[in-house]
Amino acid sequence: MLAVISVASYSFSYGDSLQVYLKNAGGAFVSNQYAKALELYLGALRFDSLNVDALKNVGVLYGMKPDYPKSLAYLRKAQEQAPNDAAIYNSLGITYLSVGDSVLALESYRKAVKLKGDKVDFLRNLSTLLVSLRKNSEAREYLTKILSLDSLDAESYYLMGNITAAENNYLDAEKNHDKAISLMPGNLRYLLNQAMTKSKLKKYEEAETIYRKIIAIQPTHFDARMRLGVLYIRSEKYPEALVQFEESAKIKPTSDEAQIFLGATYAYNNMPEKAQQVYDSLMVRNPDAAKKMINLVNPEEKQ
């Protein structure tokens, strides 16, 4: 009986063994067991070294480790076997972007969208990169397409808001950022840009409320504290501004921007000795930053 079981357990055909590996690997991947998934997909490649499913998933998993050279090697091999597989080009775009090659990333994302233009994830990746490259006209085209496919895609409203803000169309930016927040209320990126847009529209109380909400969620959020501090300076709330800049300087001690505003705000609060300490420190490490601090305190004074 034991001999029969032994024979049966090793009686898989070539195809059955490959499919077992692929099925188990896919299950592990879906369950976020990435190390196990990688091991199983590599096992599948021992049965079929040109299996596209295994190649592209190994490429994705190496990208997540991250091991970008191996990721690119497997994805390119998958691309050779399946030159019309849009998902491979999308994954190539992600990996190229991870290694700082925006040119090849853009080329790959465009190819993915050309092959499968109704895939929201592919369209979003392309749009995000286009916005970062300030190719706003092209990005708008793809974002509009995303929203025609999914009217509740928060990221698309956020990106559209960024585009219109860059065009100084703050009313449209506000609408888009508000919509993004309505769909994803706790997203800190969305909240930050929403607050910045409100500030541009001189809705300072609303902006303050949003900045404070961000800080409540993430007390070490440097940008929110800095922008809230600037908002307080604009309103001549100097003690409140000082709190924000002191915290900002703790979060990023090497930030010249934080030190510039901290030193100036010490002066606004009639704390000349502390202002002088910050100024002296800036003069040692960055004289230009020290001059900017003085210009904030005395705009008319030329250094």
C-alpha positions as CSV (number, residue, x, y, z in Angstrom):
1,M,0.0,0.0,0.0
2,L,2.8,2.4,0.8
3,A,4.5,1.7,-2.5
4,V,1.3,2.5,-4.4
5,I,0.9,5.8,-2.5
6,S,4.5,6.7,-3.3
7,V,4.1,6.0,-7.0
8,A,0.8,8.0,-7.1
9,S,2.3,11.0,-5.4
10,Y,5.0,11.3,-8.0
11,S,2.9,10.4,-11.0
12,F,2.2,14.1,-12.1
13,S,2.5,14.8,-15.8
14,Y,4.6,17.7,-17.0
15,G,1.5,19.9,-17.4
16,D,-0.1,18.9,-14.2
17,S,3.0,19.7,-12.2
18,L,3.3,23.1,-13.9
19,Q,-0.4,23.9,-13.2
20,V,-0.1,22.8,-9.6
21,Y,2.8,25.2,-9.1
22,L,1.0,28.1,-10.9
23,K,-2.2,27.5,-8.9
24,N,-0.5,27.4,-5.6
25,A,1.7,30.3,-6.4
26,G,-1.3,32.4,-7.4
27,G,-3.1,31.5,-4.2
28,A,0.0,32.5,-2.1
29,F,0.2,35.8,-4.0
30,V,-3.4,36.6,-3.4
31,S,-3.0,35.8,0.3
32,N,0.0,38.2,0.5
33,Q,2.4,35.3,1.1
34,Y,4.9,36.8,-1.3
35,A,8.0,34.8,-0.3
36,K,6.1,31.6,-0.8
37,A,4.6,32.8,-4.1
38,L,8.0,33.7,-5.4
39,E,9.4,30.3,-4.5
40,L,6.4,28.6,-6.2
41,Y,6.6,30.6,-9.4
42,L,10.3,29.9,-9.6
43,G,9.4,26.3,-9.2
44,A,7.0,26.6,-12.1
45,L,9.8,28.0,-14.2
46,R,11.8,24.8,-13.6
47,F,9.1,23.0,-15.5
48,D,8.7,25.6,-18.2
49,S,11.3,28.4,-18.3
50,L,9.3,30.4,-20.8
51,N,5.9,30.3,-19.0
52,V,4.6,33.9,-19.3
53,D,2.4,33.8,-16.1
54,A,5.4,32.7,-14.0
55,L,7.8,35.1,-15.6
56,K,5.8,38.2,-15.2
57,N,4.8,37.3,-11.6
58,V,8.4,36.6,-10.6
59,G,9.2,40.0,-12.1
60,V,6.5,41.7,-10.1
61,L,7.6,39.9,-6.9
62,Y,11.2,40.8,-7.3
63,G,10.1,44.4,-7.8
64,M,8.4,44.2,-4.4
65,K,11.4,42.8,-2.6
66,P,12.9,45.2,-4.1
67,D,15.4,43.6,-6.5
68,Y,14.9,45.8,-9.6
69,P,17.6,44.2,-11.8
70,K,16.0,40.8,-11.4
71,S,12.5,42.3,-11.8
72,L,13.4,43.9,-15.1
73,A,15.2,40.7,-16.3
74,Y,12.1,38.5,-15.8
75,L,9.7,41.1,-17.1
76,R,11.7,41.6,-20.2
77,K,11.8,37.9,-20.8
78,A,8.0,37.7,-20.3
79,Q,7.6,40.6,-22.8
80,E,9.6,38.6,-25.4
81,Q,7.2,35.7,-25.0
82,A,4.0,37.8,-24.9
83,P,4.6,41.1,-26.7
84,N,0.9,42.0,-26.5
85,D,0.4,41.5,-22.8
86,A,-0.6,44.9,-21.4
87,A,0.0,43.8,-17.8
88,I,3.7,43.1,-18.5
89,Y,4.2,46.7,-19.9
90,N,2.4,48.1,-16.8
91,S,4.7,46.2,-14.5
92,L,7.7,47.3,-16.5
93,G,6.6,50.9,-16.1
94,I,6.4,50.5,-12.3
95,T,9.9,49.0,-12.1
96,Y,11.4,51.5,-14.5
97,L,9.9,54.3,-12.4
98,S,11.3,52.7,-9.3
99,V,14.8,52.9,-10.7
100,G,14.3,56.5,-11.8
101,D,13.9,56.0,-15.5
102,S,10.8,58.1,-16.3
103,V,11.4,57.9,-20.0
104,L,11.1,54.1,-20.2
105,A,8.4,54.1,-17.6
106,L,6.3,56.5,-19.7
107,E,6.9,54.4,-22.8
108,S,5.8,51.2,-21.0
109,Y,2.7,52.8,-19.5
110,R,1.7,54.2,-22.9
111,K,2.1,50.7,-24.4
112,A,0.0,49.2,-21.7
113,V,-2.8,51.7,-22.2
114,K,-2.6,51.3,-26.0
115,L,-3.1,47.5,-25.6
116,K,-5.8,47.7,-23.0
117,G,-7.3,51.2,-22.8
118,D,-10.1,50.3,-20.5
119,K,-8.0,49.2,-17.6
120,V,-8.3,51.8,-14.9
121,D,-5.1,50.8,-13.0
122,F,-3.1,51.2,-16.2
123,L,-4.7,54.5,-17.1
124,R,-4.1,55.8,-13.6
125,N,-0.4,54.9,-13.6
126,L,0.1,56.7,-16.9
127,S,-1.9,59.7,-15.7
128,T,0.1,60.0,-12.5
129,L,3.4,59.9,-14.3
130,L,2.2,62.5,-16.9
131,V,1.1,64.9,-14.1
132,S,4.5,64.5,-12.4
133,L,6.2,65.3,-15.7
134,R,3.8,68.3,-16.2
135,K,2.3,66.8,-19.3
136,N,-1.1,68.0,-18.1
137,S,-3.0,68.1,-21.4
138,E,-2.3,64.4,-22.1
139,A,-2.9,63.5,-18.4
140,R,-6.3,65.3,-18.5
141,E,-7.3,63.1,-21.5
142,Y,-6.6,59.9,-19.6
143,L,-8.1,61.1,-16.3
144,T,-11.3,62.0,-18.1
145,K,-11.4,58.5,-19.6
146,I,-10.9,57.0,-16.1
147,L,-13.8,58.9,-14.7
148,S,-16.0,57.8,-17.6
149,L,-15.2,54.2,-16.5
150,D,-15.3,54.8,-12.8
151,S,-17.0,58.0,-11.6
152,L,-15.9,57.2,-8.0
153,D,-12.1,57.0,-8.6
154,A,-10.8,59.3,-5.9
155,E,-7.2,59.4,-7.3
156,S,-8.4,60.8,-10.6
157,Y,-10.2,63.7,-8.9
158,Y,-7.1,64.4,-6.9
159,L,-4.9,64.5,-10.0
160,M,-7.4,66.5,-11.9
161,G,-7.4,69.0,-9.0
162,N,-3.6,69.2,-9.2
163,I,-3.8,69.9,-12.9
164,T,-6.3,72.7,-12.5
165,A,-4.4,74.1,-9.5
166,A,-1.2,74.2,-11.7
167,E,-3.3,76.2,-14.2
168,N,-4.2,78.7,-11.3
169,N,-7.9,77.6,-11.7
170,Y,-8.4,77.2,-8.0
171,L,-12.2,77.0,-8.1
172,D,-12.0,73.9,-10.3
173,A,-9.2,72.6,-8.2
174,E,-11.2,73.0,-5.1
175,K,-14.2,71.1,-6.6
176,N,-11.9,68.2,-7.6
177,H,-10.0,68.1,-4.3
178,D,-13.3,68.2,-2.3
179,K,-14.6,65.3,-4.4
180,A,-11.5,63.3,-3.8
181,I,-11.8,63.9,0.0
182,S,-15.5,63.0,0.0
183,L,-14.5,59.6,-1.5
184,M,-11.4,59.1,0.7
185,P,-11.7,61.3,3.8
186,G,-8.6,60.2,5.6
187,N,-6.1,60.4,2.7
188,L,-3.3,62.8,3.8
189,R,-2.1,63.7,0.3
190,Y,-5.7,64.7,-0.6
191,L,-6.1,66.7,2.5
192,L,-2.8,68.6,2.1
193,N,-3.7,69.7,-1.4
194,Q,-7.2,70.5,-0.5
195,A,-5.9,72.8,2.3
196,M,-3.4,74.4,-0.1
197,T,-6.2,75.1,-2.6
198,K,-8.5,76.6,0.1
199,S,-5.6,78.8,1.1
200,K,-5.1,80.0,-2.5
201,L,-8.8,80.9,-2.4
202,K,-8.2,82.8,0.8
203,K,-10.4,80.4,2.7
204,Y,-8.0,80.5,5.6
205,E,-10.2,79.1,8.3
206,E,-11.1,76.1,6.2
207,A,-7.4,75.6,5.4
208,E,-6.4,75.8,9.0
209,T,-9.1,73.2,10.0
210,I,-7.7,70.8,7.3
211,Y,-4.1,71.3,8.3
212,R,-5.0,70.6,11.9
213,K,-6.9,67.5,10.9
214,I,-3.8,66.2,9.1
215,I,-1.6,66.9,12.2
216,A,-4.1,65.1,14.4
217,I,-3.8,62.1,12.1
218,Q,0.0,62.3,11.8
219,P,1.6,64.6,14.3
220,T,5.0,64.4,12.5
221,H,3.6,65.6,9.1
222,F,6.2,68.2,8.2
223,D,4.5,69.9,5.3
224,A,1.2,70.4,7.2
225,R,2.9,72.0,10.1
226,M,5.0,74.3,7.9
227,R,2.0,75.4,5.9
228,L,-0.1,75.9,9.0
229,G,2.7,78.0,10.5
230,V,2.8,80.2,7.4
231,L,-0.9,80.5,7.6
232,Y,-0.6,81.7,11.2
233,I,2.0,84.3,10.2
234,R,-0.3,85.6,7.6
235,S,-2.9,86.0,10.3
236,E,-0.3,87.5,12.7
237,K,-0.9,84.7,15.1
238,Y,2.7,84.5,16.0
239,P,2.6,82.3,19.1
240,E,0.6,79.7,17.2
241,A,3.0,79.9,14.3
242,L,6.0,79.4,16.7
243,V,4.5,76.1,17.9
244,Q,4.3,74.8,14.4
245,F,7.8,75.8,13.4
246,E,9.4,74.5,16.5
247,E,7.7,71.1,15.9
248,S,8.7,71.3,12.2
249,A,12.4,71.9,13.2
250,K,12.2,68.8,15.5
251,I,10.8,66.7,12.7
252,K,13.5,67.8,10.2
253,P,16.4,69.4,12.1
254,T,18.4,69.8,8.9
255,S,15.7,71.7,7.0
256,D,16.8,75.2,6.2
257,E,13.2,76.1,5.4
258,A,12.1,75.2,8.9
259,Q,15.0,77.1,10.5
260,I,14.4,80.2,8.4
261,F,10.8,80.4,9.5
262,L,11.6,79.4,13.1
263,G,14.2,82.1,13.4
264,A,11.9,84.7,11.9
265,T,9.0,83.7,14.1
266,Y,11.2,84.0,17.2
267,A,11.8,87.6,16.1
268,Y,8.0,88.1,15.6
269,N,7.5,86.9,19.2
270,N,10.0,89.3,20.6
271,M,12.5,86.6,21.4
272,P,15.7,88.2,20.0
273,E,18.2,85.9,21.7
274,K,16.7,82.7,20.2
275,A,16.3,84.4,16.8
276,Q,20.0,85.3,16.9
277,Q,20.9,81.7,17.8
278,V,19.1,80.4,14.7
279,Y,20.6,83.1,12.5
280,D,24.1,82.3,13.7
281,S,23.6,78.6,13.0
282,L,22.3,79.4,9.5
283,M,25.2,81.6,8.8
284,V,27.6,78.7,9.5
285,R,25.8,76.1,7.4
286,N,24.0,78.2,4.7
287,P,24.5,82.0,4.6
288,D,21.8,82.4,1.9
289,A,19.3,80.8,4.2
290,A,20.4,83.3,6.9
291,K,19.7,86.1,4.6
292,K,16.3,84.8,3.8
293,M,15.5,84.7,7.5
294,I,16.5,88.4,7.9
295,N,14.4,89.3,4.8
296,L,11.4,87.7,6.4
297,V,11.9,89.7,9.6
298,N,12.8,93.0,7.7
299,P,11.6,92.8,4.1
300,E,13.0,96.2,3.4
301,E,16.5,95.4,4.6
302,K,19.1,94.4,2.0
303,Q,21.9,92.0,3.0
